[in-house]
């Protein structure tokens, strides 16, 4: 207890020693990892000076489940997340770690609930592989939850920007879609239809921003009615394609923020008598097997999805006193048969 009668918290020790909560927790734990001797001595001295007494129950929980990793994805039915999850699982197997995977289906309340549940299981790390949400209240609640988990000795990794805690695998959403927009415009397309996803998702916003930038670089502005927000699914892409293509003055090129919605758009177009790419070009984002298996093969931004998963697991296994790491992963534009030069006069 402090001189004021208040129980000294681990946060007080961390602030006094000038280290993070995670570092203070690890330095004072019974784990084999002790980090740099000088830093550990500083933390121990601060704990002694403040009269800190650790919560032995929390310590026991934190140290008893170090062979598991929690993985949070939006929807494992989507090949984008399935491939990232596959990379995490393969990397975890090499370290004899078990992976517990949950799906949020892009519901921020579900995400918070699952992170809270995973935290009680005390995995070695929690990897958040789905896009963060543009919601201040949700972000604050997630930050508090993850900070408490880190303070108990857990690691946090995000595969998206937008979270300020833990390590980050940053996917090249903006510049990759900008390059794609350049190439589509260079085919002569000036009339575009865009199938966007939920506006609350940071990754969707970034991809939309990059696509707009790329078109603006070529002197093209997207009209407000050229953008349709859809569920990130094949059916969502089909419904959006109907709205964009089943009207006068249809666009000559459709772009979907994910391969799955672009393939849904292709299916609707074909079933309604439109030829791809002769009548309308279609492109996506992600580089999933769905894109290469489509007929015709889908033009897309290919991401090394399994490597993203492996990288996330590697970051999760870094010593907890490591500073926050950011690993940037780029994308490659693959021009395939689903896109062609715009028909003159379209």
C-alpha positions in Angstrom: 0.0 0.0 0.0 1.2 3.6 -0.7 1.5 6.2 2.0 -2.0 7.5 0.9 -3.5 4.1 1.6 -4.1 3.3 -2.1 -2.9 0.0 -3.5 0.1 0.6 -5.8 -0.7 -0.6 -9.3 1.6 -2.0 -11.9 1.0 1.1 -13.9 2.5 3.2 -11.1 5.6 1.0 -11.2 5.8 1.4 -15.0 5.5 5.2 -14.8 8.1 5.4 -12.1 10.6 3.3 -14.0 9.8 5.0 -17.3 8.8 1.8 -19.1 5.7 0.3 -20.7 3.1 -1.7 -18.8 4.1 -4.8 -20.7 7.7 -4.4 -19.9 7.1 -3.8 -16.2 4.9 -6.9 -16.1 7.4 -9.1 -17.8 10.3 -7.8 -15.7 8.5 -8.6 -12.4 7.1 -12.0 -13.5 8.5 -15.4 -12.8 9.0 -16.1 -16.5 12.4 -17.2 -17.9 12.7 -14.0 -19.9 14.2 -11.2 -17.9 15.4 -8.8 -20.6 18.3 -6.3 -20.1 19.7 -6.5 -16.6 19.9 -2.8 -16.1 16.3 -2.2 -17.2 15.1 -5.1 -15.0 17.0 -3.6 -12.0 15.4 -0.3 -12.6 11.9 -1.8 -12.6 12.6 -3.9 -9.5 13.9 -0.9 -7.7 10.8 1.1 -8.6 8.6 -1.7 -7.3 10.5 -1.8 -4.0 10.4 1.9 -3.5 6.7 2.2 -4.2 5.9 -0.9 -2.2 4.3 -2.7 -5.1 2.8 -6.2 -4.4 1.9 -8.2 -7.5 -1.4 -9.9 -8.1 -0.3 -13.5 -7.8 -3.6 -14.8 -9.2 -3.3 -12.8 -12.4 0.3 -13.8 -12.7 -0.6 -17.5 -12.5 -3.2 -17.0 -15.2 -0.8 -15.2 -17.5 1.9 -17.8 -17.1 -0.3 -20.9 -17.4 -1.5 -20.6 -21.0 1.6 -19.5 -22.9 1.2 -22.2 -25.5 -1.8 -20.6 -27.2 -2.4 -17.6 -29.5 -5.7 -15.8 -30.1 -6.6 -14.8 -33.7 -9.5 -12.5 -34.5 -10.7 -12.3 -38.1 -13.7 -10.7 -39.8 -14.9 -13.7 -41.8 -12.9 -16.9 -42.4 -15.3 -17.8 -45.2 -13.6 -15.0 -47.2 -10.4 -16.4 -48.8 -8.6 -13.1 -47.9 -8.9 -13.9 -44.1 -8.6 -17.7 -44.6 -5.2 -17.2 -46.2 -3.9 -14.9 -43.5 -5.2 -17.3 -40.9 -3.4 -20.1 -42.7 -0.1 -18.1 -42.5 -0.6 -17.6 -38.7 -1.4 -21.2 -38.1 1.6 -22.6 -40.1 4.0 -20.2 -38.3 2.4 -21.1 -34.9 2.9 -24.9 -35.6 6.6 -24.3 -35.9 6.6 -22.9 -32.4 4.3 -25.6 -31.0 1.6 -23.1 -30.4 -2.1 -23.6 -30.6 -4.3 -21.0 -32.4 -7.8 -20.1 -31.2 -9.6 -18.3 -34.0 -12.8 -16.3 -33.8 -14.9 -14.5 -36.4 -16.5 -11.1 -35.8 -18.4 -10.7 -39.1 -17.4 -7.0 -39.0 -19.4 -6.3 -35.9 -17.5 -4.0 -33.6 -19.4 -5.2 -30.5 -18.6 -8.8 -31.4 -15.0 -7.9 -31.8 -14.8 -6.3 -28.3 -16.6 -9.3 -26.8 -14.3 -11.8 -28.3 -11.2 -9.9 -27.4 -12.5 -9.7 -23.8 -13.2 -13.5 -23.8 -9.7 -14.3 -25.3 -8.0 -12.1 -22.7 -9.6 -14.2 -19.9 -8.0 -17.3 -21.5 -4.5 -15.7 -21.2 -3.1 -16.6 -24.6 0.5 -15.7 -25.3 -0.7 -13.2 -28.0 -3.8 -11.8 -29.6 -3.6 -11.1 -33.3 -6.3 -8.8 -34.8 -6.3 -9.7 -38.5 -9.4 -7.7 -39.5 -9.7 -4.0 -40.3 -10.1 -1.6 -37.4 -13.3 0.5 -37.1 -13.6 4.2 -37.5 -15.5 4.6 -34.2 -14.0 6.5 -31.3 -16.0 4.8 -28.6 -15.1 1.4 -29.9 -11.4 2.3 -30.4 -11.3 3.6 -26.8 -12.9 0.4 -25.4 -10.6 -1.8 -27.4 -7.5 0.1 -26.4 -8.5 -0.2 -22.7 -9.1 -3.9 -23.1 -5.9 -4.6 -25.0 -3.8 -2.4 -22.6 -5.0 -4.5 -19.6 -4.2 -7.7 -21.5 -0.7 -6.4 -22.3 -0.2 -5.4 -18.7 -0.7 -9.0 -17.8 2.1 -10.0 -20.1 0.3 -10.6 -23.4 1.4 -9.4 -26.9 -0.9 -7.6 -29.4 -0.5 -7.5 -33.2 -2.8 -5.8 -35.6 -3.0 -6.4 -39.4 -4.3 -3.0 -40.2 -3.6 0.6 -39.2 -5.9 2.5 -36.8 -4.9 0.8 -33.5 -2.3 2.5 -31.3 -1.4 -0.5 -29.3 0.9 -3.4 -30.1 2.9 -4.3 -33.2 1.5 -3.5 -36.7 1.5 -5.3 -40.0 0.6 -2.4 -42.3 -0.9 -3.5 -45.7 -0.3 -1.1 -48.6 -3.9 -0.3 -49.2 -3.6 3.3 -50.4 -0.6 3.2 -52.8 -1.6 -0.2 -54.3 -5.1 0.9 -55.3 -3.6 4.2 -56.6 -1.4 2.2 -59.0 -4.3 0.0 -60.0 -6.4 3.1 -60.8 -3.6 4.5 -62.9 -3.5 1.3 -65.0 -7.3 1.2 -65.5 -7.4 4.8 -66.5 -4.5 4.2 -68.9 -6.7 1.6 -70.7 -8.9 4.5 -71.6 -11.6 4.2 -69.0 -13.1 7.4 -67.7 -16.4 6.1 -66.5 -16.1 4.0 -63.3 -18.4 2.3 -60.9 -17.0 1.4 -57.5 -18.3 -1.3 -55.2 -17.2 -0.2 -51.7 -17.6 -1.9 -48.4 -18.8 -0.7 -45.0 -17.6 2.9 -44.5 -16.8 2.2 -40.9 -13.8 -0.1 -41.9 -10.4 1.7 -42.0 -9.1 -0.6 -44.7 -12.1 0.2 -46.9 -11.5 3.9 -46.4 -7.9 3.6 -47.3 -8.5 1.6 -50.5 -11.2 4.1 -51.6 -8.8 7.0 -50.9 -6.1 5.4 -53.0 -8.4 4.7 -55.9 -9.7 8.3 -55.9 -6.1 9.6 -55.8 -5.2 7.4 -58.7 -8.1 8.6 -60.8 -7.5 12.2 -59.9 -3.9 11.8 -61.0 -5.4 11.0 -64.4 -7.9 13.9 -64.3 -10.9 11.8 -63.4 -13.3 12.5 -60.6 -15.7 9.9 -59.2 -19.3 11.0 -59.1 -21.2 10.4 -55.9 -23.6 8.0 -57.6 -20.7 6.0 -59.0 -20.1 4.5 -55.5 -22.3 1.8 -54.0 -21.6 0.5 -50.5 -22.1 -3.3 -50.2 -21.7 -6.2 -47.8 -18.2 -7.7 -48.3 -19.6 -10.8 -49.9 -20.3 -12.3 -53.4 -24.0 -11.5 -53.0 -23.2 -8.0 -51.9 -21.1 -7.5 -55.0 -23.8 -8.8 -57.2 -26.4 -6.5 -55.7 -24.1 -3.5 -56.1 -23.4 -4.5 -59.7 -27.1 -4.4 -60.5 -27.4 -0.9 -59.2 -24.4 0.3 -61.2 -24.9 -1.6 -64.5 -28.7 -1.8 -64.8 -29.2 1.8 -65.7 -28.5 4.2 -68.7 -25.0 5.4 -69.1 -23.4 2.4 -67.3 -19.7 2.6 -66.4 -17.2 0.9 -68.6 -15.2 -0.3 -65.7 -16.1 -1.7 -62.2 -13.7 -1.9 -59.3 -14.5 -3.7 -56.1 -12.7 -3.1 -52.8 -12.3 -6.9 -52.4 -12.0 -9.8 -54.8 -15.1 -11.4 -53.4 -17.3 -8.5 -54.3 -15.7 -8.1 -57.7 -16.4 -11.7 -58.5 -20.0 -11.3 -57.4 -20.2 -8.3 -59.8 -18.8 -10.4 -62.6 -21.4 -13.1 -62.0 -24.3 -10.6 -62.1 -23.0 -9.0 -65.3 -22.7 -12.4 -67.1 -26.1 -13.6 -66.0 -27.6 -10.4 -67.4 -26.0 -10.7 -70.8 -22.9 -8.5 -70.4 -19.6 -9.7 -71.7 -16.4 -9.3 -69.6 -14.3 -7.4 -70.5 -15.9 -6.5 -73.9 -18.9 -4.7 -72.3 -17.5 -3.9 -68.9 -14.1 -4.4 -67.3 -13.9 -5.6 -63.7 -11.1 -5.4 -61.1 -10.7 -6.3 -57.4 -8.3 -6.2 -54.5 -6.6 -8.9 -52.5 -5.1 -11.5 -54.9 -7.1 -14.5 -53.5 -7.4 -17.8 -55.3 -10.9 -16.6 -56.1 -9.4 -14.0 -58.4 -7.2 -16.3 -60.4 -10.0 -19.0 -60.7 -12.6 -16.6 -62.0 -13.6 -16.7 -65.6 -12.1 -14.5 -67.0 -9.3 -14.2 -64.5 -9.7 -11.1 -62.3 -7.5 -8.1 -62.5 -6.5 -7.3 -58.9 -4.0 -6.1 -56.4 -2.2 -9.2 -55.1 -1.1 -9.3 -51.5 1.2 -11.9 -50.0 -1.6 -13.0 -47.6 0.1 -16.0 -46.0 3.2 -14.0 -45.5 1.1 -11.4 -43.7 -0.1 -14.1 -41.3 3.4 -15.4 -40.7 4.7 -11.9 -40.1 2.0 -11.2 -37.6 2.9 -14.4 -35.6 6.6 -13.5 -35.7 5.9 -10.1 -34.3 3.7 -11.7 -31.6 6.7 -13.7 -30.4 9.1 -10.7 -30.0 10.3 -10.0 -26.4 7.7 -7.8 -24.6 10.3 -5.1 -23.9 10.8 -4.6 -27.7 9.6 -1.2 -29.0 6.5 -1.2 -31.2 7.4 -2.6 -34.6 5.6 -1.8 -37.9 6.2 -4.0 -40.9 4.9 -2.7 -44.2 3.6 -5.2 -46.8 3.2 -4.0 -50.4 0.9 -5.2 -53.1 1.4 -6.0 -56.8 -1.1 -5.1 -59.5 -1.9 -8.0 -61.7 -3.6 -7.1 -65.0 -5.6 -10.0 -66.2 -8.3 -10.9 -68.7 -11.2 -9.2 -66.8 -10.0 -5.8 -68.0 -9.4 -4.4 -71.5 -9.2 -1.1 -73.2 -12.4 0.9 -73.1 -14.6 0.7 -76.1 -14.4 3.9 -78.1 -17.6 5.9 -77.7 -18.6 4.2 -74.4 
